[in-house]
Amino acid sequence: MVEMPERAFALPPRLVEAARFDSTGHLTDWIATLPATIDVLRSLWRLDLGPVMLPGGAGSWVAPLVGRDLVLKVAFRHVEADGEVAMLRLLDGRGAVRLVDDWSDDSTVALLLERCRPGHTLGETVPEEGQDRIVCDLLARVWATQANSTFRVLERMCAYWAEQFEDKIERGIGAMDRHLADDGLRVWRALASEPSADALLCTDLHAGNILAAQREPWLLIDPKPHLGDPAYDVLQHMLNCDERLRADPVALCRRMAALTELDADRVSGWLFARCVIEGLDRPWLQDVARMLAR
C-alpha cells in the first residue's frame, strides 16, 4: 500500500477557521476522523495523494492525486450540500467538474473528481463585470437540465433560514429596524412559496466556485442543489459584488436579469429579502435592502 506523505495530512486554513466557530463541535469531531477516513479511501481507490490544496474549503479536505489528473475531495456531510454527488452525476461534465467516483458514510461524502487545469478561479483573472456573463451562462445550462424530484426544494431551505433569522431577532442578536425585518421576511416567504418553475439550482454559484479548465473554459464546482425559482440562483454572485451592491443594486439586478432572461422585479425581490436575512451578520446589506425597497 502506498504511504501517504505527512504533508498530505495538513488541514486547510478555511477548514480550521470554520471548526473554530462551530458551536456544535460536530465539525471538530469530524476533522479528528479525517486521517482514518482518508486511509480507507486510499485503500479503496488505490490513491497516491499529493499535498492538501490550500486555502481549501470551510467543510472539506481536497488533495490532488500524484500522476493522475484527479483530485480527492473529502467533505463533511451537511444538509445544504447533500445533493452534490447526484447533481454532478446528472450534469456529467456539462459546464461542471466531472465526477469519477464517490463514497459516503453517515458523516462524510468523498468524491473523486477531474482536476481542472490551470485551475485558477474566475475571480482571480476576470474583472467582476466580465464574470456576470460567465456565471449566467453556466446557470442557464444548469436550469436547462432535466432534474428529478429527489433534490431538496428551495422552499424548505428558505423556511429554515427564516426561522433562524426570526430567532436572532427575538433574542436581540444584531440590530435591525423591525419594519425592515418584517418586510424582508414577508417577501422572502412569499417568493419561496409562490408556484414557479422547479428548475435545478446551484444556489451557491459565484466566482470562487468556477475554475478555469481545458475541456471547457470554465467549470463549476461545489454545487448545493435545490429545486426552485431560477431568479434565486443569481443571488450568490451578486452578494459577492460589494461595490456594485453599495452603489446601485437595482442596476445590478437589471443586468443579471437581462443576461438570464429572468424577471428583473423577481430578482430584485429575492435580493431585497436575502439582504434582510443576512443583514444581521452583514449590517451594510440593510442599506442595500432599503435602496431596493425604494
N, C-alpha and C positions, 0 to 999 in steps of 0.2 A: 504494500500500500504506500502511495506517495505521501511523504511527510509534508505537512503544511508549514511554511516558513513562519517564524514567530511574528514577523511584521504583519502577517495577514490577520492577526487577532486584534490589531489596533481598532479602537472604536472611533467612528467619525464624530467630529465636534457637535454636529447638529443633533445626533442621537443622544450624546451625553447631556447636552443642554436641555433637550426635551425631557429626559429622565429626571433632571434636577427639579423641574417644575411640575412633575406628575404627582399630584397629591394622593392618588390611589396606591402608588407603589407597584402597580402592575407592570409598567414598562421596565422598571428597575429589576424586578423579578425575572422578566423575560430576558433581559440582557445577560443575567447570570447564567442562563441556559444556553446562550449562543455558542460557546465553544463546542459543547456536546452536540448541538443540533448541526452545526457545520461539519462536524466529524461524520455524522450519519449521512449527510448529503455527499460528502467527498467519497464515501464508500459506495453509496448507491449509484452515483453518476460517474465514478472514477475521475474525480476532478483534481487538477493541479492548479492551485489558486495563486494568483499574484497578490500584491498588497491591496488592502482595502482602499476604495475610492473615496477621496476627500473633496469637499467637506461632508458629503453624504446627505442622507435624508433624516427627518425627525423621527421616523419609525422603522428604519430599515438599515441593513448592512449589505453593502454591494462590493464585489471584487471581481476583477477580470480573470478569465482562465488563461493559463500560460499555453501559448501555441495554438489557441483556437479563438476565433472571433465571436466569443460568447462572454456573457457576464452572469454571475450568480447574484440574485437578489434574495435576501432572507428578510422577511418583513414581519413585524408584529401584527397579529391579526386584530383588526378592529372593524366595526360595523360599516363605516363610511366607504372603506376600500374593499369590502368583501367580494365585490364582483369583478375585480381587476382581471383575474385569470379568464373568466368567462368572456369578458369584453375583448381582451386581446386575442383569444381564440376566434371570436366572431369576426373581428376585423382582419385577421390573418395577414397582417403586414400592410394592409391598405391604409397608408397615412400614419401607421403606428409601428412601434418596435415589434418585431416578430417573436412570439412565444414558442420556445422549442420543447419545453417540458415543465411540469410543475409537481409539487409535493406539498402536503399540508398536514397539520395536526390541530389540536384544539387551540393552540396559541400562536402558531406560525404558518405563514404561507411562503414557500420558496419557489422561485421562478428561474429557469434557465432562459436567458434572453439573447437575441442577437446583439452584438456590440456595434454601436453607432460610431463610425469614423468619418470625420475627425472628432465628432462627439461634443463640440462646444455647444452651449445653449444659444437659443435665438437671441436672448437678451444680451449676450456677450458681444455680438457682432452686428446686429441690425438695430438702427435707431427706432425709438418707440413707435412713431407713426408708421414706419415700414413694417413693424411687427403686426399691426392691425390686420392687414390683408392675409398674412400667412396664418394667423390664428383663426380668422374667419373661414378661410378655405379648408383648413383641417376640420373645423367644427362642422361645416356643411357636409363633408364626407362622412363624418360620424352620424349625423342626423339622417342621412340617406340610407344608412344600414338598417336592414330589417332585423328587428330585435324581438325576442320572445318575452313573455310576461314573468320570467324568473328574476329579472332585475328588480331592485327596490324602487318604489315610486318616490318622486321628488316631494310629494305632499307629506310623506312620513318624516323625511329629513327636516322639512320646514317646520313641522309641528314640534319636533324635538328642540330645534333651535329657538322657537318661540317660547317654549316652556322654560328653557334656560334663561332667556332674556327676562321674562316676567319674574323669575325667581331672583335675579340680580336686582331688578328694580325694587321689588318688595323688601329685599334685605339691605337696600341702600348702597349697593356696590356700584361705584361710579356716580356721575351726576348727569341728569338729563331732564329737560322740561317735560312734564307729564303729558302735555298735549302732543308733543312731538313723538313721545314713546307710544302713545295710544294710536296716533295716526299711522305710524310705521307698522305696528302690529296689525292694524286693520287691513292695510294694503297688502302686507305680507301674506296674511291668511287668505285674503280674497283671491289673490293671484294664484296661490298654491292650490286652492280648492276649485277654481274655475275649470270647466272642461276645456281641454286643449289637446293638441297633438301629443301622443305619448311617444315622443322621439327618444332615441337612445342619446343620453347626455354624458359628457365627460365630467362636468361640474367643477373641475379644478385645472382647466387648461389655461396656462399662462406661459410667458416667455421662458421661464425656468424649467418647464416641463416639455420643451420642444428641443430636440437635439439635431445637429447637422449630421447628415449621413450620406452615403454614396448610392445606395439603392434608390432612395428618393432624397431630394434636397433637405427635407425636414421631416422628422418623425416624432409623434407624440409619445410620451411615456407617462406612467403612473396615473392612469385614469381612475376616477372614483365614480363608476357608472350608476346612473339612475334613469328612470323613465319619466319624461315630463315635458315641460314647455321649453322649446329651444331659446326663447328670449331670456331665460335664466342663465343659459350657458355662456353668455358673453361677459358675465359679471366679473369673474375672477381676473381676467385680463384687465378690465377697466379699473378694478380696485388696486392694481399694481401701477397704474398711471397717475401717480400722485400729483404732478404739476398740472396736468390737463384736468384732473378732477377738481382741483382747487380753483382753477381759472374759469372753466366753462364746462360743467358736467353735462349740460343739455346738448352742447355741440358734440361732445364725445358720444353720447347716446345716439344722436342722429347719424354720426359717422358709422358706428358699429351696426346700426340697423340697416343703413344703406348697403353696406358691404355684405350683409347676410340676407337681405330682403325680408327683414323682420319688421314688425310694427314698432315705430320709434317710441310711441307712448307706453307700450307694454315694457319695452326695455327700460325706459325711464322710471316706470313704476317699480319694477324689480330693483333697480339700482337705489331708488329712494328708500325702499323698505330695508334693503340689505345694509345701507349706510346707517340706518337707525339701529338695526340689530347689532351691528358691530361698533356703534358709536360710543358704547360704554368703555370699550377697551381702546378705541382709537378716537378720542374726542373730536378731532378735526373733521371726522366724517359727519358729525352732526351739522356742521356748516354746509357741507356738500348736500346733505339731505334738505336743508332749508332752501338752498338755491334751486334744487329740483322741485320742491313743493311750490315755489313761486311760478 
